[in-house]
Every structure is written in structure tokens, then in C-alpha cells.
Amino acid sequence: MLFDWAAQPWHTLVVTFIFAPYFVSAIAPDPVLGQALWAWTGAAAGLAIAISAPLLGAAADASGPRKPWIAGFGALYVLGAAALWWASPEPSSVWIALAAFAVGLIGAEYAAVFVNAMMPSLAGREEMGRLSGNGWALGYVGGVVALAIMLLALVDNEEGVTLLGAAPAFGLDAQAREGTRSVGPLTAIWFVVFALPLFLFVPDAQRKGPMRGALQRGLDDLKAALAQLPGRRSLSWFLGASMIYRDALNGFYAFGGIYAAGVLGWSIVQIGVFGILAAILGAVGCWVGGMADDRVGPKRVVAACLWGLTAASLLGISAGRDSILFVLPVGADSAAPDIVFYIAGGLVGAFGGAMQAASRTLLVRQADEAEMTSAFGLYALAGKATAFLAPLLVGWATWATGSQQAGVAPVIALFLLGLAALAPVDPEGDAQMRERPA
């Protein structure tokens, strides 16, 4: 659970609320090119992860222990995050920032694959939902704490002061945006400190064979797993459904801040406060969702969350500067659109957190422990295989309609499509289904 706390600041601080807006607004030659470069770099790193995660997961299953893999990719996480410090606010730093982002992203995503695969050895099936939900909730809390530290003490605005109205802490130079750039070293140190208990106290899998030849054995196991997928109906449908609805959720996260800035005119500080609210409610959602998972099963939790995400997304894009709920006009200075978007963002955080935690549990029920890492590798592959889809559909819809509100609508369609693809998934997985008496 502490690993979720340790890893979350990469997603909260770097990918979403602090470094990405800084890169687009202060490093890139112009915001349009900056957004494109950021997206292309993320897509390239995601493609590398998608291609190799199942293979490395299978290799880990073949060799046994997961901690050596976590340590190796954790080192990439730390290296990439720390290197963001050198991304000064000038176009010459573009490639430093992008290279550091790619390295850190690969490290973060891979480390999560191997940590997730340890879950079945830590709790029984009846406790798995609570374990996953509480871990994800703790991650959200970690993201909130880290984001609050950045906003209150380090991130400098246009006037060179933090949210508290003071200069950045530790004598950091606001002119050189050192307070904002410190997001990299803070994220790296945070990970090292809080990931350490995993290595000290969590038991690892027993070694099954030497590391030498593990990749070949893993490749053989992966080929066998892929060959079996057509006959594993429940697992196949789950991977397909999660591929769609996780892409939709990531799309809303990615474009929520852009929507708030472009349509509602929010500042980075407002977006940061929005992020804190969404993360707090995300933690609550994970905690409640984890308890519901143990009571009614992860599939029902995922389905309920998808309905909630659909409604919350509709509510969010109904807020414009001059109207709410699409048709109710408001004054130019009205706070109603901001309140509506805050509510929508909080609901997306709550339902999205619970959905991701329950999805992790549902995958555990679809695979045997001996193939768990390769299963999470396939899960990572599914999560990255269509990572381009939501941005592509949003970009096309925005261009075709000339409206940011209409442009985000494809995300809602993806939630509903993912919900439909979830229907054939057996809550207990293929193995349990085959064991039932005729």
C-alpha cells in the first residue's frame, strides 16, 4: 500500500498538474507545439511499454521474484524524475524535459506492473478488494499531500510567489522557475523514501529458476498465454473492456485541465486546487469501493463506477462560462460554472479511483497466481494499446465542431462502450467458470 503512496506523485505532479502545464507554457516554443510534443513523447513511451510489458512480466513469472524488477524500474523512475530539475524555462530545455519524462514514465509504469503482481500472495480473495482499494486510496492521499506541499511552498506563479503569497522555500529562484522545477527532485526523493518499506518488509515470490534464460522462458510462456486467450473468454473480454474505459478515464484526466483553462479560464493554481479536491474524493471513492468490492464483487463496482463516470463527465462538459447544464444561462461573473465543474471533477475522482482499484482486483480473479505478472503485463498492454484513441477522438471532435465542450463528448461514448464490453466478463474468471458443475 505504501508503494501506491510512493508512486502517485509522478502521476499527480508530473503528468497532470505541475510539470506538464509548466512544460507547455514555459519551456516549449508555443503551447500548441508543447502539447503536441508532450503527447507524442507519452505515446512513444506508452508504445514501448505496450510492446515489452507482457514479455517482461512473463519473464518475471518464469524467474520468480518481483523485487529485482521493481528496483530496476524504480531506478528509472527516480532518474527521470530527478532530471526534470534541469528543464529550465527556455526552448533549449525541450529535449531534456521530454527525455526525462519518457524515462520516468517507463519506470513508473513498469514498476506498477510488478508490484500489482504481488497482490495475490498478500491477501486472500475475500480481502483482495479492500487491499486494492485501500492501497489506491493511500496513493491518492499521497498525491494530495505532495501537491499541497508544491502549491503551498514551492510552485511560483506569475508574481513569483506561492499559494501562501511567499517566495519559494529554500531560497529557490522564482525567476528561473526553480520552485516549479523542484517537482522533479521532490518526486524522486518521495519515491525512494516511501517505496523502501516494500523492499524491507514485503515477502517476495520464491525463485523458480535462474535469471539467465528468463526472457526466453518468459517469451515461451507469453506465446502460450496469447495462444490461450481466444479460449479464455472472460479474460479476453475484460482486457478489451478495460482497454476502452481506462482510455476514456485517462482522456478525461488529460483534457479536464485543458477544458478548465480554455473554457472556464482557470489559472494553474485553480487547476491545482481542483486536483486536490479530485484526489481527496478519489481516495474516499477507493476506500468505499474497496469495501463494496469485498461485499458485491469487483465487476459490479466497475460497472456502477462507469455509470457514475458517464453522468459526471456529462455534468462537467455542461459547464460553460455563460451557461450550466447546457441550457441554463448564467452571468459572465457567475461562479456557478466553476462550482458545477468542481462537483463533476470530484465525482470523476471518486468513481475513477474506485473503478481502477476494482479493476485491479477483477484482473486478479481472471488469472492464476503463477501467471500473475504476465497477466498484469497484458493489462498494461491493454492500457497502452489504444492510448491514442481518446486524444484522437477528442481532437477530431473539437476540430469538427469548433467547440471544446463537444470535443470532449467522445470520452463519454468510450465509457459506455467499455461498459458494454464488460458485460460478458465472468466475475470469478475463466478457471472458476470451468470448475463449476454442468
Salt bridges, closest charged atoms under 4 A:
ASP4 OD2 - ARG360 NH2 3.30
ASP61 OD1 - ARG66 NH2 3.03
GLU109 OE2 - LYS384 NZ 3.28
ASP156 OD1 - ARG177 NE 2.78
ASP294 OD2 - ARG130 NE 3.46
ASP338 OD2 - ARG321 NH2 3.01
GLU371 OE2 - ARG232 NH2 3.04
ASP426 OD2 - ARG436 NH1 3.33
GLU428 OE1 - ARG125 NH1 3.11
GLU428 OE2 - ARG365 NH1 3.01
